[in-house]
Amino acid sequence: MRRHSLFAWHSALVAITLVIAACGAPSAAPPPAATSAPGAAAAAPSSQKIEMRFAWWGSQDRHNRTIKAIEMFQQLHPNISITYEFAGFTDYFTKMSTYATGGNLPDLMQQDYATINEWTQNGLLMPLDNFVNDNTINLKDVPKASIDGGRISEKLIAINLGNNSQSMMLDVDAYQKAGIALPGENWTWDDFEKIATDIHSKLGINGGGANLDDIQMWKSLYLGYGQWGFSADGKSLGYSNDQPFIDYLKMLMRLQDAGAITGQQEQIASFRSGNVEALPIVSGKAAMQYLWSNQLVAAWTAAGENRHFKLNMLPRPKDGGKPENYLKPSQFISITKDSKHPKEAAMFIDFITNNIEANKILLGERGVPISPAVQEAIKPLLTPAQVETQRYVSYVEKNASPLPPPDPAIQTNLTNNVYLPQVVDPVLLKQAPPESAVDQYRKDASALLASS
């Protein structure tokens, strides 16, 4: 984790995306429980000199844009100084958990849909309803669907920083060079396997990319069957048939053996950290890459604007099936229970949500902005990557499966201690057959979920 003020830089910035969310990143360290209840009163802003802290994770492009927006906010509010810090996804939540234990969380922190449930259950985030009701945070023109993702147990805990969805990033130039047509949006995993193998055969590069072992892929796989990885109450697995998961792992094994996706040793060593700028598609070593749509800007920027990319929906089950995509909040921003300046923190949330000039800097890097006015204002400024992101999100919005409930609080434990070390890695390192690994996963995951 690096810490910065607006006048001092630490060296060696850590750049990363999300799951993982995002979104596509490794799971975060679980937060400790709050030692006191978070406040919810919309106190009046202070006219005295105050200092707030804001923490986030993301790519270098995100860091640069966010810092400029912070500087703009400080110019508008000379009495407010914002100290900021950022890191990779895993390091970020590890550090935030340490802060929470010491009662020293930043005033503002970026949150993820996969983690917000456990942070809320542990009493670490402050409800925002009063700030919305008194219009400190203006959401009057924001569609309800873009707000409700941040609502837990009928309380608004976080504000959506943008909408996004899972995607398969396609290198259009590589497809053309290989003489292979771009797939349609209703393609299947059989199509994916054939294309990845054909591209490798014709170009000698990695056809399918990295991060296909992410836990998000397991959950989305079952969305294609109208189910989800977890039950609605988060107390059990949300499906009874393990065969789709077994078949998916076998497909990854075949692709790995063919050299058509990243090998597991390299996956663990180089890509599990979530650094989007380091992905093989960026350097031209892969023709496809699983990522979240809001990560396209960072990936395309790192690859070079002379490259050509397209986002596709995730493949569906081979027997047809439902979309494996859903539209979700890309990230949230929340006020923590440790904030001594909640009113000013809410003012900053409103600023990055609604201020046109700030959003001309941010340009939807975290996802398509939730404010219709902002969306319209930034259109003339968008790069090809941003135009493609907005096109894709608009398509997914009309063609996706419903948004699943937030992940159960136990998912961090499940991912780090069961899914990765006991299932995915042993299978893809050929240390365990997929059938027995998946069978054990059901037993261990069911026990963990039931005890949560």
Summary of the structure (lengths in Angstrom):
residues: 452
radius of gyration: 21.2
end to end distance: 29.6
largest distance: 65.6
contacts: 1653
relative contact order: 0.18
helix: 44%
strand: 15%
